[in-house]
């Protein structure tokens, strides 16, 4: 019972100390500035690129010798307004890679699956109609090798993360 009483006393003293300092800080401009900066910093740190995990998995599969397919590959210098349809195209083609991996039982199947899972979770449900009318369909891009596809995919994601 003594320990419990000491704990309550300590908590009460901490409450008084924090209460007095906190409200004192909020009464002046410097305190308010510090308060808002501290409230904002965790948000900016958590606001990292949503494609980071996809990039890591792309690095894992790019050297795979098991995957030998031609894929529709968007150019890295496409219009910025077409970024979302380009990303969708890359993820659609990742389904082809997953299918190829399932057939050949390749060693990177889990990494390919992770790319699809993480990528598809990052998209909105529908494209805006103005964006999709101006941009190419996936099948309009040139078919390129797996290596070129991964290289362009990484470049597009890196551009998106800047």
MOWO-V258184 format. One record per pair of residues at least 24 apart in sequence whose ideal C-beta (glycine too) atoms are under 10 Angstrom apart, sorted by the first residue. I is the first residue (numbers start at 1). J is the second residue. D is the distance in whole Angstrom. If there is no record, write none. Layout:
i	j	d
I	J	D
I	J	D
This chain:
i	j	d
48	161	8
49	157	8
49	158	9
49	160	7
49	161	4
49	162	9
50	118	8
50	119	9
50	121	9
50	122	5
50	123	10
50	157	10
50	160	9
50	161	8
51	87	8
51	115	10
51	118	8
51	119	8
51	122	7
51	154	10
51	156	9
51	157	5
51	158	9
51	160	6
51	161	6
52	118	9
52	157	9
52	161	7
53	114	7
53	115	8
53	117	9
53	118	5
53	119	9
53	121	10
53	122	9
54	87	10
54	90	9
54	91	9
54	94	9
54	114	8
54	115	5
54	116	9
54	117	10
54	118	5
54	119	5
54	122	8
54	153	9
54	154	9
54	157	6
54	160	10
55	115	9
55	118	10
55	153	9
55	154	7
55	157	6
55	158	7
55	160	10
55	161	8
56	111	9
56	114	9
56	115	9
56	118	9
57	94	10
57	108	9
57	110	9
57	111	5
57	112	8
57	113	9
57	114	5
57	115	5
57	116	9
57	117	10
57	118	7
57	119	9
58	90	10
58	94	9
58	111	8
58	112	10
58	115	7
58	150	6
58	151	10
58	153	6
58	154	5
58	157	7
59	111	9
59	150	9
59	154	8
60	107	10
60	108	6
60	110	9
60	111	4
60	112	9
60	114	9
60	115	9
61	94	10
61	97	8
61	101	9
61	106	9
61	107	9
61	108	4
61	109	9
61	110	10
61	111	5
61	112	6
61	114	10
61	115	8
61	146	9
61	150	7
62	108	9
62	111	10
62	146	9
62	147	7
62	149	10
62	150	4
62	151	8
62	153	9
62	154	8
63	108	9
63	147	9
63	150	9
64	97	9
64	101	8
64	106	6
64	107	7
64	108	5
64	109	10
64	111	8
64	112	9
64	146	8
64	147	10
64	150	9
65	106	9
65	107	9
65	108	10
65	146	10
66	100	8
66	101	7
66	104	5
66	105	8
66	106	3
66	107	6
66	108	7
66	109	9
66	146	10
67	96	10
67	97	6
67	98	10
67	100	6
67	101	7
67	104	8
67	106	6
67	107	10
67	108	7
67	109	10
67	112	8
67	145	10
67	146	5
67	147	9
67	149	10
67	150	9
68	100	8
68	104	9
68	106	10
68	145	8
68	146	6
68	147	10
69	93	9
69	96	6
69	97	7
69	99	9
69	100	5
69	101	10
69	143	9
69	145	8
69	146	6
69	149	8
70	96	9
70	142	9
70	143	4
70	144	7
70	145	6
70	146	8
70	148	9
70	149	8
71	96	6
71	97	7
71	100	10
71	138	10
71	141	9
71	142	10
71	143	6
71	144	6
71	145	8
71	146	7
71	148	8
71	149	4
71	150	9
71	152	10
71	153	9
72	96	9
72	136	10
72	137	9
72	138	5
72	139	6
72	140	8
72	141	4
72	142	7
72	143	6
72	144	8
72	149	8
73	138	10
73	141	6
73	142	6
73	143	7
73	144	4
73	145	9
73	146	10
73	148	6
73	149	5
73	150	9
73	151	9
73	152	5
73	153	8
73	156	10
74	135	9
74	136	8
74	138	8
74	140	9
74	141	5
74	142	9
74	144	10
74	149	9
74	152	7
74	153	8
74	155	10
74	156	7
75	136	9
75	141	7
75	142	8
75	152	7
75	155	10
75	156	9
76	151	9
76	152	5
76	153	9
76	154	9
76	155	4
76	156	6
76	158	9
76	159	7
77	155	9
77	159	9
78	135	8
78	136	8
78	141	9
78	156	8
78	159	10
79	131	10
79	134	7
79	135	7
79	136	9
80	159	9
80	160	10
81	128	10
81	130	8
81	131	6
81	134	6
81	135	7
82	131	7
82	132	9
82	134	7
82	135	4
82	136	7
83	131	9
83	135	9
83	156	8
83	159	8
83	160	6
84	123	8
84	124	8
84	127	6
84	128	8
84	131	6
84	132	9
84	135	8
84	160	9
85	127	6
85	131	7
85	132	6
85	134	9
85	135	4
85	136	7
85	137	8
85	138	8
86	135	7
86	136	8
86	138	9
86	141	9
86	152	9
86	153	9
86	156	6
86	159	10
86	160	9
87	119	7
87	122	8
87	123	8
87	153	9
87	156	7
87	157	8
87	160	7
88	119	9
88	120	9
88	123	7
88	127	7
88	132	10
88	135	10
88	138	7
89	135	9
89	136	8
89	137	8
89	138	4
89	139	9
89	140	9
89	141	7
89	153	10
89	156	10
90	115	9
90	119	8
90	138	9
90	141	10
90	149	8
90	150	9
90	152	8
90	153	5
90	154	10
90	156	7
90	157	8
91	115	8
91	116	6
91	118	10
91	119	5
91	120	6
91	122	9
91	123	8
91	138	10
91	153	9
92	116	10
92	138	6
92	139	10
93	138	7
93	141	9
93	143	10
93	144	10
93	146	10
93	149	7
93	153	8
94	119	7
94	120	9
94	149	9
94	150	10
94	153	8
95	120	10
96	146	10
96	149	10
97	146	7
97	149	8
97	150	9
100	146	9
115	153	9
119	153	10
119	157	9
